[in-house]
């Protein structure tokens, strides 16, 4: 059973997934917190504990982005659960800002079809 210190509100952001510095897939966040995320639309199989780097595109057009190291906790179909690996203060602040910038109405619409 996972134990989280922070809630993961539904936030949809495009992501690029890197493995050993090579972009291997794209997807979108399903939920996001400063400690981790669930990514959907993943077509590559990852084993638990696989180290990845996630490029989070924080705005429309992807001009604002941050990169954060993560470890795969689980994969179910096209979804993977990630635990961020010691994000920096700048990464944490960028994630926090992205969560705050997501309108509550967008969050409600995002979860309605889930």
Buried (B, 14 or more C-beta within 10 A) or exposed (E): EEEEEEEBBBBBBBBBBBBEEEEBBBBBBBBBBBBBBBBBBBEBEBEEEBEBBBBBBBEEEEEBBBEBBBBBBEBEEEBBBBBBEEBEEEBBEBBBEBBEEBEEEEBEEBEEEE
